[in-house]
Amino acid sequence: MSEDMNTETPHFTVEQVDHGVSPPRARVDDAPVPAESTGDKLARKKDYLEGFLGAAPADVPANEPGGALYDSVINALREIFDPEIPVNIYDLGLIYGVEITPDASVAVTMTLTTPHCPVAESMPGEVELRVASVPGVRDCDVVLVWDPPWDSAKMSDVARLELGML
């Protein structure tokens, strides 16, 4: 062994450990503080992201993502559930797009899980009624598309978790 090793560290023999004598545990308070790390170096640094991450977006138009009207429309879509799958149509990935004009007309582009879906005739009407009932929406137009076809990759993580696929 090297002679420059710390000789103040207590050494325990196998007999001491066998008789219930345990070595002391190291504590952070016991660690020596180097002389060069005292003073301002240990002070808490200013968090430059503080306030930035918690702040609301500045002046987002109501009809843009993050705006009040847009978020209300998305929340309304999340209240509509697919009758065959217990997940809302937004998280299921059936909504391909939501566009809101400055005069509050909403256009929803959506699909269904299959063209032979039993709610193919009623679901677009339900989406139209639900979105049109959002305060601030002037009218709603729903466009049902089949291209690109829906697949399970379009589902959100919330939907995957609900269905046990995550």
ZAVO-505775 format. One record per residue (C-alpha): x, y, z. Coordinates in steps of 0.2 Angstrom, whole numbers, padded with zeros to 4 digits, always signed. Example, Ala and Ser with C-alpha at 12.3 -4.5 7.8 and 13.67 -1.06 7.14 Angstrom:
// ZAVO-505775
+0062-0022+0039+0068-0005+0036
***
This chain:
// ZAVO-505775
+0000+0000+0000+0005+0018-0003+0011+0028+0012+0001+0044+0006-0016+0035+0010-0027+0043+0023-0022+0034+0039-0036+0042+0049-0049+0031+0041-0054+0018+0053-0051+0000+0047-0063-0014+0052-0058-0032+0054-0069-0047+0049-0071-0051+0068-0078-0033+0072-0090-0034+0058-0095-0052+0063-0099-0046+0081-0111-0032+0075-0099-0018+0074-0102-0008+0058-0092+0005+0050-0098+0023+0051-0108+0028+0036-0101+0043+0025-0110+0059+0025-0110+0073+0014-0108+0085+0029-0092+0075+0033-0083+0079+0016-0070+0092+0017-0074+0108+0007-0060+0113-0004-0054+0131-0001-0057+0136-0019-0075+0132-0018-0081+0143-0004-0090+0160-0007-0100+0164-0023-0096+0148-0032-0108+0138-0021-0122+0151-0022-0137+0146-0032-0135+0152-0050-0149+0162-0058-0161+0151-0068-0163+0159-0085-0178+0148-0089-0188+0153-0074-0203+0162-0079-0201+0157-0098-0207+0139-0096-0222+0144-0085-0227+0160-0095-0242+0159-0107-0239+0162-0125-0239+0181-0129-0254+0187-0139-0258+0170-0148-0274+0173-0159-0289+0164-0153-0290+0154-0169-0272+0148-0169-0265+0133-0160-0263+0138-0142-0277+0151-0143-0292+0151-0132-0305+0146-0146-0294+0133-0154-0291+0125-0137-0310+0125-0134-0313+0116-0150-0300+0103-0147-0308+0100-0129-0325+0098-0138-0318+0085-0149-0310+0076-0135-0328+0074-0128-0334+0063-0143-0330+0045-0140-0329+0031-0154-0343+0019-0149-0332+0004-0153-0316+0010-0144-0317+0018-0127-0306+0033-0133-0310+0050-0139-0309+0053-0157-0295+0067-0155-0283+0055-0146-0288+0041-0157-0281+0051-0172-0297+0052-0182-0295+0071-0182-0283+0076-0196-0285+0095-0195-0294+0109-0187-0294+0126-0196-0302+0141-0189-0304+0157-0199-0302+0174-0191-0321+0176-0192-0323+0160-0181-0328+0147-0195-0321+0130-0191-0316+0117-0203-0313+0100-0196-0305+0087-0207-0307+0069-0201-0308+0051-0205-0315+0035-0197-0306+0019-0192-0314+0010-0208-0325+0015-0222-0337+0002-0216-0338+0010-0198-0356+0009-0191-0356+0027-0187-0350+0033-0204-0366+0043-0207-0369+0050-0189-0351+0054-0183-0348+0069-0194-0364+0076-0189-0360+0074-0171-0343+0082-0173-0352+0097-0182-0365+0099-0169-0352+0098-0155-0340+0110-0162-0353+0122-0168-0359+0123-0149-0342+0129-0143-0345+0147-0137-0337+0159-0150-0338+0147-0165-0349+0154-0179-0351+0138-0189-0343+0122-0192-0340+0112-0208-0334+0093-0207-0324+0085-0221-0323+0066-0220-0308+0059-0229-0302+0042-0232-0284+0046-0238-0273+0044-0229-0282+0029-0221-0282+0028-0202-0270+0017-0193-0265+0014-0175-0249+0024-0178-0260+0040-0178-0266+0037-0160-0259+0048-0146-0249+0040-0131-0265+0044-0120-0275+0033-0132-0262+0019-0132-0261+0019-0113-0280+0018-0112-0280+0003-0124-0266-0006-0116-0255-0004-0131-0241+0006-0122
***
